[in-house]
Amino acid sequence: MSFDLNELRAQRDRVREHLAWLDQQIKQADASTLPVPPPSPLSGATLAASQSKQAPPPPINPTPVGATTKIEPVIIDTDIPMEFSPGGFDGRTKAGCILSAVLIMALFLFLLFGLPSLLS
């Protein structure tokens, strides 16, 4: 397969743009998540007593209020030529396929109609 050098460079640029967008989305996701505190080494009774004295924790909202994430669609060029010419196929291959299809059909018809009439 031979590709045009300009097409390959254009594809590489598109991949770089997509990777930059992915990095940006990952950074936004990391910034919006809050760190989880490590588990307390307290025993069950001490933990229950300490929790009863404390006020309940506020609910965790992973996205800030009023913040929206706008996802821009990725435009895919369909102008890339799809030129594929398989090599190595000649007339003998086509004839072999047709011959094998005819033989399989004949065997099927013989098993369906010929064999039952021979057995009866």
C-alpha distance (Angstrom), angle and dihedral (degrees) to the residues before:
residue distance angle dihedral
M1 . . .
S2 3.74 . .
F3 3.78 120.5 .
D4 3.74 127.7 -167.7
L5 3.80 110.6 -106.3
N6 3.81 92.0 -132.5
E7 3.82 90.9 53.7
L8 3.78 91.0 51.5
R9 3.80 91.6 50.0
A10 3.81 91.2 48.2
Q11 3.81 90.4 51.1
R12 3.80 90.5 48.9
D13 3.82 89.9 52.2
R14 3.82 90.8 50.3
V15 3.79 90.5 50.9
R16 3.81 90.8 50.1
E17 3.82 90.6 50.9
H18 3.79 90.2 49.9
L19 3.82 91.9 49.0
A20 3.80 90.4 50.2
W21 3.80 89.6 51.5
L22 3.82 90.4 49.4
D23 3.82 90.7 50.5
Q24 3.80 89.8 51.2
Q25 3.81 91.8 50.4
I26 3.81 91.5 48.4
K27 3.81 91.6 50.6
Q28 3.81 90.7 49.9
A29 3.80 91.0 49.2
D30 3.82 91.8 48.4
A31 3.80 91.6 49.1
S32 3.80 92.8 50.6
T33 3.82 96.0 51.4
L34 3.76 118.6 85.2
P35 3.80 120.3 -138.9
V36 3.81 114.7 -104.1
P37 3.81 113.6 -125.8
P38 3.82 116.1 -122.5
P39 3.81 117.0 -103.6
S40 3.78 116.2 -87.9
P41 3.81 117.3 -107.2
L42 3.85 90.2 -141.1
S43 3.80 121.1 121.3
G44 3.81 121.7 -111.7
A45 3.85 96.4 -97.3
T46 3.80 94.2 43.8
L47 3.79 90.3 45.6
A48 3.82 92.6 52.0
A49 3.81 91.3 48.4
S50 3.80 93.0 48.1
Q51 3.81 91.8 48.0
S52 3.80 92.7 51.1
K53 3.83 90.4 55.7
Q54 3.80 94.6 48.9
A55 3.77 126.5 74.9
P56 3.81 114.9 -111.7
P57 3.79 112.5 -90.9
P58 3.79 117.6 -105.3
P59 3.81 115.6 -102.3
I60 3.78 115.0 -92.5
N61 3.78 114.4 -119.8
P62 3.83 110.5 -169.2
T63 3.80 93.3 -161.7
P64 3.79 121.7 54.8
V65 3.79 115.4 -115.0
G66 3.79 111.2 -93.6
A67 3.79 94.2 11.9
T68 3.76 116.9 127.7
T69 3.75 128.5 -173.3
K70 3.76 115.1 -139.3
I71 3.77 113.9 -155.8
E72 3.75 114.4 -158.4
P73 3.80 116.3 -146.5
V74 3.78 117.7 -115.6
I75 3.78 111.8 -123.6
I76 3.77 113.1 -139.9
D77 3.78 118.7 -157.1
T78 3.76 111.7 -133.1
D79 3.77 92.1 -173.0
I80 3.79 91.9 95.8
P81 3.79 107.0 118.1
M82 3.76 113.9 -120.3
E83 3.77 99.1 -149.1
F84 3.75 111.6 164.4
S85 3.74 122.4 159.2
P86 3.79 112.2 173.6
G87 3.74 114.0 -146.1
G88 3.78 130.9 -146.2
F89 3.81 98.3 45.1
D90 3.75 114.8 122.3
G91 3.80 137.4 161.0
R92 3.79 93.1 -80.3
T93 3.80 91.7 61.9
K94 3.80 92.2 51.6
A95 3.81 91.8 46.6
G96 3.81 90.6 49.5
C97 3.80 91.7 52.8
I98 3.79 92.4 49.3
L99 3.82 91.9 46.0
S100 3.81 92.6 50.0
A101 3.82 91.0 48.3
V102 3.83 90.6 51.7
L103 3.82 91.9 48.1
I104 3.80 92.5 49.0
M105 3.82 90.1 49.2
A106 3.82 91.0 49.5
L107 3.81 91.6 49.5
F108 3.79 90.8 49.4
L109 3.81 92.4 50.2
F110 3.82 91.4 46.8
L111 3.80 91.8 51.3
L112 3.80 91.2 46.1
F113 3.82 100.0 45.6
G114 3.81 111.3 5.3
L115 3.79 102.6 49.1
P116 3.84 96.0 50.1
S117 3.81 90.7 50.8
L118 3.83 91.0 49.9
L119 3.80 92.4 49.8
S120 3.81 95.3 49.6
